[in-house]
Amino acid sequence: MNRWKGPIPALVAALVLLGPAAGLVAAAPPGPALAFSPSTNDSYDYGLVAPGQTQSEAFTVTNVGSSGSGALTITLAGSSTFTMTADTCTAAGLGPGKSCAVTVQFAPTAPGQSTATLTATGARPGTSAMVTLTGTGAGAAGPRHIYWNVFFEDAIGRADVDGGNVERDFIPGAAAYGVAVDSGHVYWADLNGTIGRADLDGGNADPDFITGASRPVGVAVDSEHVYWANSSGNAIGRADLDGGNVNQNFITGANFPNGVAVDSDHVYWTNGGSGSNTIGRADLDGGNVNQTFITGAAFPFGVAVDSGYMYWTNWDTGTIGRAELDGGNVNQNFITDSRDGTAGVAVDSGHIYWTNEYRGWIGRADLNGDNVEHDFIVDDGGVAGVAVDPG
């Protein structure tokens, strides 16, 4: 909070009574005075956020002074990993006690700390407030990896993101189907009814991290929650990152969901049941459910999302579909795999990856669909789910 500097008139400096039994409180500073909230010692820390993930915070600007601020100007300076995504303050004039809001998103692209300064300045001279923003991209610099399930051998495989250093038994004993990864853990969906988790180095594997699911197939993770597709329960489940607050019916009304994905605004899932063949979408809080957000798929199985598009596998036609995040420009044949059995799909900043369960292949292509490699990684143990470290 800004401190008003200068001589304080005796009348304003006096303590005022709010009522006979209310006690004494300090008067508002003379003139306009702005303050950001949340803020601790004029700073705010977004904490650890995985590269490729986002974290948003809505900051309230309040005039804690005794007169109007005049029209406000809002500036954000510093690292480009911070961006304003909403602003009701610019050009607004705040009277005493009035507020407006600015939302800033932190989206790291690599490990390490970033900083920026958010400033509110009023038209009245000397009227300003600022908050220093910090955020840390999680993870240590080093090789990125791609992960997949070895379906017939109950294991999770791993390789460098360029396809080298293949480890078929990276996490042995994991009866996995869907796979997901964040900055600290690998997660997998076990058709027997659990969500497993292990450290990024494969240690501390817990196959019963979350229990009680109904034939879960796909799994996804963001900075706050783990999500999974209950294919037999026709629902999307959700839990906190520590495995608490399990809700097996977080989103209901799906039809044989297999894949699930999440971004900073929405949860997506595939509806592969008879008569469906759609991609569903809902808000992050589970509201505004739309089971037919994308139509015309051919037994959609896996689903993935990046900052511009959503992608899904069409099991029956062996293709990868793509659409814009608002559901526009649907292309059911964005990439052609030429054989049915396409299952999992994942995306990073440079490539799309998918699995063909029948062939035991992990395919890869550029984000624009060029340079298709159907057999980027070959694993004859059967592959279905696929995930890739953010980057």
N, C-alpha and C positions, 0 to 999 in steps of 0.2 A: 504494500500500500504506500502511496506517495505521502510524504510529510510536508505540511505547509510551512514555509519558512518566512520569517519576517516578524515585525512587531505585532502583538496580539492585543487588540483593543480590550479594555477592561470589561466592557459589556459582553463581548463574545467569549472572553476567557472564563467568565463566571459559570458556575455549575447551575444547571436548571433542573427544576422539579418536574417530573412527568406526571405526578399525581400525589395525593396525600401519603400513599404507602409505597410509592414506586421506587424510592431511593433517588440517588443523585447520579446523573450521567454527564459526560462531557458534551459541550455544544459542538455542532458541526463546524468544520473549519470555515473561515470567511471566504467568500468567493467560491468558484467551482473547484472541485478536487475529485480526481478520477481514481478508481481502484479496480484491479483485476481479481477475479476469483474463478477457479481455485488458484492460489498462489501462496507459496511459503517463502518468506524473505525475498519477494519479487522474483521467484523462480518456480518452474514446474518441470517435473521429470516424468517422461513417458515410460521409463523403465526399459526392459529388454523386449525387443520386437524382432522376430525373425525376418531376415531379408526376404522380400517378396510379400510379406504380410503388411497390414496397416493398422494403426491405432489412432482414433480420433478423440479429441477433447473439445467440449464447448466451454468457452471462457465468457464469463459475464463481466461487463464493464458497467460499474455503478458510479454515479455522481454522489459522493459522500459529502460534498460541500453544501454551501448555503445559497448558491445562485447558479443560474444556467451555464452550461458548458459552451454554448454555441455549437455550430456544426462540427462533427467529429471527422477526423481522418485516421484510418487504420493502415498501418504498414507492417509488413513481415519481412525481415532482413536476415540473411544468413544462409544456412545450408538449404539446398533445393529439395532435401528429403522432407521438409516441412512445407505444406501448402494450405492456404485458406480454402475451405470448401463451402463455407456459409458465412454471411456477414449482414447483420441487421443494424450495424453501427455507423457505417460510412454515411456521411451527410446528415446523420440524425443529431438533434440537439437534445441533450439530457437536462431536465430540470432537477432540482435537489431530490435525492432519493430514487431517481429513475434509472433504469438499466436497459442495456441492449446486449447482444450476444455475437460472438465470433467463434466459429469452429475451425480448428487447425488439425490437419491430418499429418501423422508421421509415418513415412513409408521408406524405411531403409533399403538400400540396394546392396549393401555389403556389411560385414561385421565392423564394429567400431562406433564411437560416439559422435554425434552431430549436435550442433547448437544453432539456435536462431533467436531473434528478439522480436516480440510482438509489442507494438506500440500504439497507444491511442492518444491522439492530440486534439484538443478542443480549439475552437476559434478564439476563445478568450486567451490572452497572453499568459504564458506560464502554466497552462492547463494540460497536463499530460500524465500518462502512466505507462509503465512497461513491465513485461514479464519475460525473463530469460527462459527459453525452452531448451531442454536437453532430451536426448533419446539415444539409445544404444542398439545398434544392429547386433543381434545375438550370433553366437558361433565364432569359432576361431577360423582365421584364414587357413586354407588348405584345400585338398581335393574335394570336389563335390561328388556326390554319388547318386546312382539310380538303384532302386530296390524293387524286388518282385517276389511273388510267392512261387516256390517250387511245389506245385500242387500235389503231385503224387508221392512226394518224399517228405511232406510236413516240415518244410524249412522255408526261410526267407533268404534269397540270394541278394548279392550286392556287387556292383562294379563301379569303377570310376565313370564319371559322366561321359567320357569319351569312349566307353565300352571296354576299356582295359581293366586288368586286375580283377577278373571275375572270381567271386567267392560264392559258390552255390550253396554252401552250408553256413552262411554268415550268422544266422540265428537258427540253430537246429531245434527240432521239436516243435516248431510253430506251425500248427495246422491252419495255415492262413489261406484266405481268399483275397479280400481287399487289403491294400497296404496304403499307409499314409505316413508322412514324416513332417516334423517341425524342427526347431532349432535345438531341441534337447532329446527327442525320442523318436523311435519308430513304433507305429501302431499297426495292428492287423486285426481283421475280422475273422473269427473262427465260426464256421457253419454250425458247430455244436452249441453255440449260444453265448460266446464270450468275445470280449475285445481284449487283445493282448497288448503289452507294451514292453519295450526294452530301451536301454540307453543307446545313443547313436553309435557307440562302439560295439553294440551287440550284447553288452553285459546287463545284469539285473533283469533278465527276461521274466516277465510275469504274464503267463497265458490267461490268468483270470483277473486281470486288472479291472474289468467291468463284467459283471455276470447278468444273466436274466434276459439276454436278447433272444430274438426269435429268428433263427437262421440268418444271422447278419452276413451280408455280402460285401458291400462297400463301406469304407470308412474315410473320414475327412477330419481335419483339425484346423482351428484358427488360434488366435492369441488368447482365447478364453475358454473354448469348449472343444470336446470331441463329439463327432456326429457319426452315426452309422445307419445303414439301411436294413431294417428288419423285413426281409423279403417275405417271410411267412406271416408276419404280423401286419403287413401293409401299412407300415409307419416308419418314420424317421426318429431314431433315438438321439438323446443328447445327454452329456454329463460335463461337469467341470473338468478342467485339465488334471486335477488331482484324483479324478475318478468319483468325486462326490456328486450329490444331487442328481442321481440318475433318473432320467425320464424316458422310458421306453416308448412313449407315445407323444413325443414332443410335437410332431406333425403327423396327423392321421389322414386317412382317405386316399393314400397311395394305392397302386395296383401292381403288386409284385415288384417293388423297388429293388434294384441291384446296385446302382451307383449313387454316390452322394458327393457333392462338392460344396465349397463355401468360399465367399469372398467378403469384402468389408460391408456389404449391404444385404446379401441374400444367401439363402440355402437353396441348392438345386438337387434334383434327384431324377432318376429314370423310372418310368412306368412301363414295364415290359409285359404286364399281364394281358390276357385275352381282351381285345377290344380297346386297348389303350394305345400303346406305342407313342408315348408322349414324354416330354420333359416337364417336370413340375418345378415350381419356384415359390418361395415364401420369404417374408422379411426375416431378419436375424432373430427377432423375438418370437417367430412362429406365426405371426399374423399375415393377413393378405395372401392366403394360400391360393395358388392357381395351378391346378393339376394338368392343365393343357396349355402351359406357357409356350411350348414348342410342340407342334404336331407333325405327323407324317413320317416318323421314324420307323425303322424295321427291327423290332425287338431291341430297343436301346438298352445298353448294358452299363458301360462305364460313363462317367461324366467328369469333366475338368473345366476350370475357369481361370482366365488371367485378367489383366486390366482392360482388355478390349473385347474379348470373345469368350463364348462357351463352346466346348467341344464334347462330342459323345460318340460312342461306338455303336454301330448298327450291326448286331450279331448276325442277323439273317442274310445281310447283303455284303458283309465284309468291308464296310466303308466307315470312314470317320466323317461325322457331320460337324458343321460349324454354324454359329449365328452370332450376331452382335448381342451385347448384353441386354438390350431392350427387346430382344426377340426378333429383330429385323434381319433381313438378308439371309434367310435360312438356306443352307446348302447341304443336303443330305449326302452328297458325294464329294465332299471337299478333298478327301484322300481315299483312294481305292486300294484296298488290301487284296482284292481279287479272290478271296475265299471266305466263307462264313466262319464264325468262331472268334471274331474280334471281341475282346472282353474289356480289359482295363485301359485307361487313358490317363496321361499326365502331361503337364506342360511347365516349361520354365521360360526364361527370358529369350531363349534362342531356338527351342525345338519343341515339337510334339512327340510324345512316345506312346505306343500302344502295344497291346499283347494280342497274339493269336493263340488261343488255347489249343486248337487242334494241331497247329504246326510246332508249337513250342518256341515261337519267335517273339522277340521284342522288336518292333519297328520304330523307325525314327524319321522325321522330316523337318525341314525348316518351317518356321511359323507361317510362312505364306503357302505352304503345301508343296514346295519344291524339294528336290534332292531326297526323294523317298528311298529309304533303305528298309526293306521288309525284314531282313534278317540281321539287324544291327547287333543283337545279342541272341544267341541260340541256346535254349535249355530244353532238352528232351524230357525233363521231368514234368513238363506241363506248366504253363504260366498263365495267370489270370489277372491278378492285381499288379499295378505298377505305380511307383511314386518316385519323385526326384527332389533332391535338395533344392531349396529356393536359390535363384541366382540367374 
